[in-house]
Amino acid sequence: MTIYRSKEEYAQRYAKAGMYVLPVANKHPIIKFADQPALTESQIHDIWEQHPNADIAVRTVDFFVVDIDKHQDNNGFKSLKEFNHNEYFSTTLTQKTAHGGAQMFYMKPKGIEVEQNIGWLKGVDVKAHINNYVVIAPSDGYQFVNHHKIVEASKELLRAIKPVNSQYDIPESVRNKYHITEKSKTAELFERIAFGLGGSGMRNNNLTELIGGLLFRGVDPDAVLQLCRLTNQNSPQPLEESEFNKTYTSMLKKEMRRRNDTGTT
């Protein structure tokens, strides 16, 4: 069995296996990566030479991950037990995460789109967007519980994880005949809700604009909160709950000040 002594060696190993490698610090990428090609051997060498202690993440391009959290009020293991379909989960590469959770890796079948499903079950996410990623062993706190190959997901699992709102696709023959001639700011807000907040460098700004745009148009604050939560769930890499809440509260206070200044009720 080959023993790799540095994180760069592990990163090179993953890259040679066809994975899209990312250097991360505290689970956050230290390079821009959205929609970029996989790092080359020389790029990986240069990055880890400059950041030798960087952890390793891999983008969910050709595979997806069933991500199980373990928190007292959000226990994914309990949710999977209640789901009661162990037969859906073929034996595959699995790792233990830094906070006691687990992640199961499955290949995306060729010709079948696997969509991301954040909140599939309580405490269980399906990470599948090409610009999403997971930190991987031997990053700090992560450890493989087996060394199986990543196998293709079963048809039963693929059906189970498919988002409810993704059961219908517009026929191409119809979609190709529909042309948008003019797009309003309100239309852009609706599209933001449907397609998410974008990559990691744009999420906060896009969330700020969405909250402000909805509040300015007189949407009820509770409805704004729910719409923005939906938008965050639709994002490739959702914002952390604490960051999301901080941004929402800040924008709500800003809108209240604006209304007081202009006499708007």
C-alpha beads as a LAMMPS data file, in Angstrom:
LAMMPS data file: protein, C-alpha beads

265 atoms
264 bonds

1 atom types
1 bond types

-500.0 500.0 xlo xhi
-500.0 500.0 ylo yhi
-500.0 500.0 zlo zhi

Masses

1 110.0

Atoms # bond

1 1 1 0.000 0.000 0.000
2 1 1 1.419 3.378 -1.025
3 1 1 1.875 5.861 1.840
4 1 1 1.603 9.553 0.952
5 1 1 3.450 11.865 3.304
6 1 1 2.173 15.308 2.353
7 1 1 -1.185 16.805 1.471
8 1 1 0.208 17.777 -1.906
9 1 1 0.901 14.110 -2.640
10 1 1 -2.680 13.243 -1.753
11 1 1 -3.973 16.122 -3.886
12 1 1 -1.899 14.871 -6.837
13 1 1 -3.257 11.378 -6.272
14 1 1 -6.864 12.604 -6.388
15 1 1 -6.164 14.671 -9.500
16 1 1 -4.662 11.662 -11.291
17 1 1 -7.850 9.763 -10.434
18 1 1 -9.815 12.404 -12.364
19 1 1 -11.042 14.515 -9.458
20 1 1 -11.246 18.307 -9.462
21 1 1 -9.018 19.239 -6.529
22 1 1 -9.275 22.426 -4.456
23 1 1 -7.041 23.813 -1.699
24 1 1 -9.108 24.948 1.295
25 1 1 -8.574 26.597 4.676
26 1 1 -11.291 26.170 7.308
27 1 1 -13.433 24.546 4.597
28 1 1 -13.212 27.662 2.384
29 1 1 -11.390 27.563 -0.986
30 1 1 -8.293 29.723 -1.215
31 1 1 -8.517 30.023 -5.009
32 1 1 -11.257 30.930 -7.483
33 1 1 -12.664 27.753 -8.961
34 1 1 -16.280 28.145 -10.154
35 1 1 -16.706 26.749 -13.686
36 1 1 -12.930 26.348 -14.016
37 1 1 -11.175 23.257 -15.414
38 1 1 -9.434 20.822 -13.093
39 1 1 -6.102 21.928 -11.661
40 1 1 -3.049 20.563 -13.440
41 1 1 -0.181 18.739 -11.767
42 1 1 2.015 21.841 -11.906
43 1 1 -0.757 24.086 -10.529
44 1 1 -1.288 21.721 -7.611
45 1 1 2.445 21.686 -6.907
46 1 1 2.671 25.492 -6.960
47 1 1 -0.372 25.923 -4.697
48 1 1 0.735 23.439 -2.044
49 1 1 4.296 24.713 -2.185
50 1 1 2.880 28.101 -1.185
51 1 1 0.257 26.650 1.197
52 1 1 1.718 23.341 2.450
53 1 1 -0.857 23.006 5.235
54 1 1 -3.899 23.633 3.048
55 1 1 -6.577 20.989 3.349
56 1 1 -7.938 19.200 0.289
57 1 1 -11.419 19.425 -1.189
58 1 1 -12.826 17.853 -4.337
59 1 1 -15.603 19.257 -6.519
60 1 1 -18.702 17.160 -7.117
61 1 1 -18.302 17.056 -10.898
62 1 1 -18.404 13.364 -11.804
63 1 1 -19.702 12.118 -8.472
64 1 1 -22.133 13.280 -5.801
65 1 1 -22.051 12.989 -2.032
66 1 1 -24.693 12.027 0.506
67 1 1 -23.640 14.314 3.353
68 1 1 -24.864 13.251 6.808
69 1 1 -24.621 15.757 9.653
70 1 1 -24.662 14.772 13.291
71 1 1 -26.059 17.449 15.560
72 1 1 -28.281 17.068 18.582
73 1 1 -31.244 18.782 16.901
74 1 1 -30.368 17.820 13.330
75 1 1 -29.224 14.191 13.301
76 1 1 -28.905 12.857 9.769
77 1 1 -28.169 9.328 10.968
78 1 1 -31.531 9.277 12.715
79 1 1 -33.218 10.591 9.562
80 1 1 -31.674 7.830 7.435
81 1 1 -32.757 5.223 9.955
82 1 1 -36.317 6.546 9.792
83 1 1 -36.081 6.645 5.980
84 1 1 -35.614 2.880 6.300
85 1 1 -34.177 2.092 2.874
86 1 1 -30.660 0.840 3.522
87 1 1 -30.926 -1.227 0.338
88 1 1 -30.747 1.993 -1.717
89 1 1 -27.196 2.659 -0.528
90 1 1 -24.633 0.477 -2.285
91 1 1 -21.341 -0.035 -0.455
92 1 1 -19.038 2.755 -1.603
93 1 1 -16.202 5.023 -0.500
94 1 1 -17.220 6.648 2.786
95 1 1 -15.485 9.044 5.123
96 1 1 -16.024 10.373 8.631
97 1 1 -16.218 14.174 8.816
98 1 1 -14.649 16.529 11.310
99 1 1 -17.783 16.857 13.443
100 1 1 -18.807 13.212 13.589
101 1 1 -20.878 13.099 10.420
102 1 1 -20.306 10.936 7.376
103 1 1 -20.150 11.326 3.608
104 1 1 -20.872 8.618 1.039
105 1 1 -19.484 9.103 -2.470
106 1 1 -21.418 7.892 -5.534
107 1 1 -20.614 8.199 -9.239
108 1 1 -23.087 10.081 -11.404
109 1 1 -24.404 7.695 -14.093
110 1 1 -23.508 8.801 -17.613
111 1 1 -26.357 10.563 -19.366
112 1 1 -28.324 11.135 -16.152
113 1 1 -28.347 14.518 -14.426
114 1 1 -28.039 14.313 -10.667
115 1 1 -29.325 17.480 -9.024
116 1 1 -28.243 18.943 -5.749
117 1 1 -30.767 18.520 -2.943
118 1 1 -29.876 20.489 0.177
119 1 1 -32.159 19.334 2.982
120 1 1 -33.170 16.089 1.254
121 1 1 -33.772 14.663 4.724
122 1 1 -33.347 16.434 8.031
123 1 1 -29.595 16.569 8.532
124 1 1 -28.879 14.941 5.144
125 1 1 -27.829 16.881 2.041
126 1 1 -27.111 15.679 -1.474
127 1 1 -24.169 17.656 -2.838
128 1 1 -24.026 17.316 -6.597
129 1 1 -23.539 20.699 -8.276
130 1 1 -20.330 20.944 -10.306
131 1 1 -19.319 24.015 -8.280
132 1 1 -19.992 22.386 -4.937
133 1 1 -17.265 20.521 -3.093
134 1 1 -16.480 18.444 -0.034
135 1 1 -13.371 18.416 2.100
136 1 1 -11.715 15.012 1.858
137 1 1 -9.296 12.907 3.945
138 1 1 -6.568 13.265 5.045
139 1 1 -7.643 16.857 5.664
140 1 1 -7.750 17.767 9.347
141 1 1 -10.553 15.876 11.112
142 1 1 -11.491 13.723 8.094
143 1 1 -10.845 10.003 7.879
144 1 1 -11.927 7.262 5.491
145 1 1 -13.934 4.503 7.159
146 1 1 -13.281 2.206 4.185
147 1 1 -11.262 2.187 0.991
148 1 1 -13.911 0.976 -1.427
149 1 1 -14.122 2.340 -4.944
150 1 1 -16.723 5.000 -5.657
151 1 1 -19.585 3.017 -7.167
152 1 1 -22.463 4.177 -9.317
153 1 1 -25.602 5.086 -7.388
154 1 1 -28.542 2.710 -7.544
155 1 1 -31.607 3.673 -9.566
156 1 1 -33.636 3.602 -6.363
157 1 1 -31.352 6.120 -4.674
158 1 1 -31.354 8.386 -7.730
159 1 1 -35.152 8.448 -7.709
160 1 1 -35.293 9.049 -3.958
161 1 1 -32.936 12.040 -3.939
162 1 1 -34.462 13.794 -6.939
163 1 1 -35.902 17.157 -5.799
164 1 1 -39.682 17.240 -5.815
165 1 1 -39.704 20.346 -8.001
166 1 1 -37.552 18.620 -10.634
167 1 1 -39.981 15.968 -11.818
168 1 1 -40.894 17.884 -14.993
169 1 1 -38.702 19.415 -17.677
170 1 1 -39.933 21.756 -20.408
171 1 1 -39.764 19.907 -23.768
172 1 1 -36.965 21.312 -25.918
173 1 1 -39.352 21.715 -28.853
174 1 1 -41.365 24.159 -26.727
175 1 1 -38.483 25.802 -24.841
176 1 1 -36.551 26.653 -28.015
177 1 1 -39.489 28.638 -29.387
178 1 1 -39.709 30.868 -26.305
179 1 1 -37.634 34.032 -26.603
180 1 1 -37.164 36.740 -23.963
181 1 1 -37.146 40.191 -25.518
182 1 1 -36.924 42.338 -22.382
183 1 1 -36.128 41.497 -18.768
184 1 1 -37.210 43.618 -15.785
185 1 1 -35.481 43.912 -12.425
186 1 1 -38.382 41.993 -10.871
187 1 1 -37.816 39.172 -13.373
188 1 1 -34.165 39.052 -12.340
189 1 1 -35.232 38.677 -8.696
190 1 1 -37.468 35.724 -9.575
191 1 1 -34.621 34.097 -11.506
192 1 1 -32.279 34.583 -8.566
193 1 1 -34.722 32.704 -6.329
194 1 1 -34.938 29.831 -8.822
195 1 1 -31.240 29.510 -9.665
196 1 1 -29.571 30.372 -6.342
197 1 1 -26.976 32.840 -5.110
198 1 1 -24.138 31.799 -7.426
199 1 1 -20.544 30.964 -6.560
200 1 1 -18.790 31.604 -3.255
201 1 1 -17.514 35.040 -4.280
202 1 1 -20.968 36.365 -5.195
203 1 1 -23.322 34.876 -2.594
204 1 1 -23.383 37.691 -0.034
205 1 1 -23.824 40.459 -2.610
206 1 1 -26.536 38.537 -4.430
207 1 1 -28.365 37.773 -1.188
208 1 1 -28.161 41.444 -0.165
209 1 1 -29.614 42.564 -3.509
210 1 1 -32.364 39.956 -3.338
211 1 1 -33.467 40.883 0.188
212 1 1 -33.353 44.591 -0.588
213 1 1 -35.205 44.173 -3.885
214 1 1 -38.019 42.137 -2.334
215 1 1 -38.450 44.405 0.694
216 1 1 -38.404 47.512 -1.511
217 1 1 -41.260 46.013 -3.545
218 1 1 -43.378 45.595 -0.438
219 1 1 -43.069 41.846 0.040
220 1 1 -43.875 40.771 3.607
221 1 1 -40.639 40.277 5.643
222 1 1 -41.604 36.720 6.635
223 1 1 -42.220 35.876 2.972
224 1 1 -38.882 37.466 2.057
225 1 1 -37.165 35.293 4.658
226 1 1 -38.726 32.109 3.263
227 1 1 -37.975 33.057 -0.356
228 1 1 -34.360 33.835 0.499
229 1 1 -33.973 30.559 2.381
230 1 1 -35.230 28.769 -0.728
231 1 1 -32.724 30.722 -2.829
232 1 1 -29.897 29.738 -0.494
233 1 1 -30.918 26.069 -0.750
234 1 1 -30.856 26.345 -4.551
235 1 1 -27.256 27.593 -4.459
236 1 1 -24.261 25.413 -5.383
237 1 1 -22.670 26.117 -2.002
238 1 1 -25.284 27.545 0.414
239 1 1 -24.283 30.171 2.936
240 1 1 -23.894 29.072 6.544
241 1 1 -27.038 29.683 8.599
242 1 1 -25.333 32.245 10.862
243 1 1 -24.040 34.245 7.881
244 1 1 -27.418 34.073 6.156
245 1 1 -29.259 35.285 9.276
246 1 1 -26.783 38.125 9.829
247 1 1 -27.255 39.394 6.267
248 1 1 -31.041 39.158 6.415
249 1 1 -31.269 41.015 9.752
250 1 1 -28.928 43.737 8.524
251 1 1 -30.961 44.315 5.346
252 1 1 -34.276 44.316 7.209
253 1 1 -32.968 47.014 9.586
254 1 1 -31.672 48.995 6.601
255 1 1 -35.092 48.867 4.939
256 1 1 -36.779 49.989 8.175
257 1 1 -34.453 52.998 8.331
258 1 1 -35.187 53.844 4.694
259 1 1 -38.918 53.762 5.333
260 1 1 -38.577 55.981 8.394
261 1 1 -36.483 58.482 6.442
262 1 1 -38.929 58.646 3.515
263 1 1 -42.128 58.400 5.552
264 1 1 -43.027 55.099 3.853
265 1 1 -45.191 52.757 5.886

Bonds

1 1 1 2
2 1 2 3
3 1 3 4
4 1 4 5
5 1 5 6
6 1 6 7
7 1 7 8
8 1 8 9
9 1 9 10
10 1 10 11
11 1 11 12
12 1 12 13
13 1 13 14
14 1 14 15
15 1 15 16
16 1 16 17
17 1 17 18
18 1 18 19
19 1 19 20
20 1 20 21
21 1 21 22
22 1 22 23
23 1 23 24
24 1 24 25
25 1 25 26
26 1 26 27
27 1 27 28
28 1 28 29
29 1 29 30
30 1 30 31
31 1 31 32
32 1 32 33
33 1 33 34
34 1 34 35
35 1 35 36
36 1 36 37
37 1 37 38
38 1 38 39
39 1 39 40
40 1 40 41
41 1 41 42
42 1 42 43
43 1 43 44
44 1 44 45
45 1 45 46
46 1 46 47
47 1 47 48
48 1 48 49
49 1 49 50
50 1 50 51
51 1 51 52
52 1 52 53
53 1 53 54
54 1 54 55
55 1 55 56
56 1 56 57
57 1 57 58
58 1 58 59
59 1 59 60
60 1 60 61
61 1 61 62
62 1 62 63
63 1 63 64
64 1 64 65
65 1 65 66
66 1 66 67
67 1 67 68
68 1 68 69
69 1 69 70
70 1 70 71
71 1 71 72
72 1 72 73
73 1 73 74
74 1 74 75
75 1 75 76
76 1 76 77
77 1 77 78
78 1 78 79
79 1 79 80
80 1 80 81
81 1 81 82
82 1 82 83
83 1 83 84
84 1 84 85
85 1 85 86
86 1 86 87
87 1 87 88
88 1 88 89
89 1 89 90
90 1 90 91
91 1 91 92
92 1 92 93
93 1 93 94
94 1 94 95
95 1 95 96
96 1 96 97
97 1 97 98
98 1 98 99
99 1 99 100
100 1 100 101
101 1 101 102
102 1 102 103
103 1 103 104
104 1 104 105
105 1 105 106
106 1 106 107
107 1 107 108
108 1 108 109
109 1 109 110
110 1 110 111
111 1 111 112
112 1 112 113
113 1 113 114
114 1 114 115
115 1 115 116
116 1 116 117
117 1 117 118
118 1 118 119
119 1 119 120
120 1 120 121
121 1 121 122
122 1 122 123
123 1 123 124
124 1 124 125
125 1 125 126
126 1 126 127
127 1 127 128
128 1 128 129
129 1 129 130
130 1 130 131
131 1 131 132
132 1 132 133
133 1 133 134
134 1 134 135
135 1 135 136
136 1 136 137
137 1 137 138
138 1 138 139
139 1 139 140
140 1 140 141
141 1 141 142
142 1 142 143
143 1 143 144
144 1 144 145
145 1 145 146
146 1 146 147
147 1 147 148
148 1 148 149
149 1 149 150
150 1 150 151
151 1 151 152
152 1 152 153
153 1 153 154
154 1 154 155
155 1 155 156
156 1 156 157
157 1 157 158
158 1 158 159
159 1 159 160
160 1 160 161
161 1 161 162
162 1 162 163
163 1 163 164
164 1 164 165
165 1 165 166
166 1 166 167
167 1 167 168
168 1 168 169
169 1 169 170
170 1 170 171
171 1 171 172
172 1 172 173
173 1 173 174
174 1 174 175
175 1 175 176
176 1 176 177
177 1 177 178
178 1 178 179
179 1 179 180
180 1 180 181
181 1 181 182
182 1 182 183
183 1 183 184
184 1 184 185
185 1 185 186
186 1 186 187
187 1 187 188
188 1 188 189
189 1 189 190
190 1 190 191
191 1 191 192
192 1 192 193
193 1 193 194
194 1 194 195
195 1 195 196
196 1 196 197
197 1 197 198
198 1 198 199
199 1 199 200
200 1 200 201
201 1 201 202
202 1 202 203
203 1 203 204
204 1 204 205
205 1 205 206
206 1 206 207
207 1 207 208
208 1 208 209
209 1 209 210
210 1 210 211
211 1 211 212
212 1 212 213
213 1 213 214
214 1 214 215
215 1 215 216
216 1 216 217
217 1 217 218
218 1 218 219
219 1 219 220
220 1 220 221
221 1 221 222
222 1 222 223
223 1 223 224
224 1 224 225
225 1 225 226
226 1 226 227
227 1 227 228
228 1 228 229
229 1 229 230
230 1 230 231
231 1 231 232
232 1 232 233
233 1 233 234
234 1 234 235
235 1 235 236
236 1 236 237
237 1 237 238
238 1 238 239
239 1 239 240
240 1 240 241
241 1 241 242
242 1 242 243
243 1 243 244
244 1 244 245
245 1 245 246
246 1 246 247
247 1 247 248
248 1 248 249
249 1 249 250
250 1 250 251
251 1 251 252
252 1 252 253
253 1 253 254
254 1 254 255
255 1 255 256
256 1 256 257
257 1 257 258
258 1 258 259
259 1 259 260
260 1 260 261
261 1 261 262
262 1 262 263
263 1 263 264
264 1 264 265
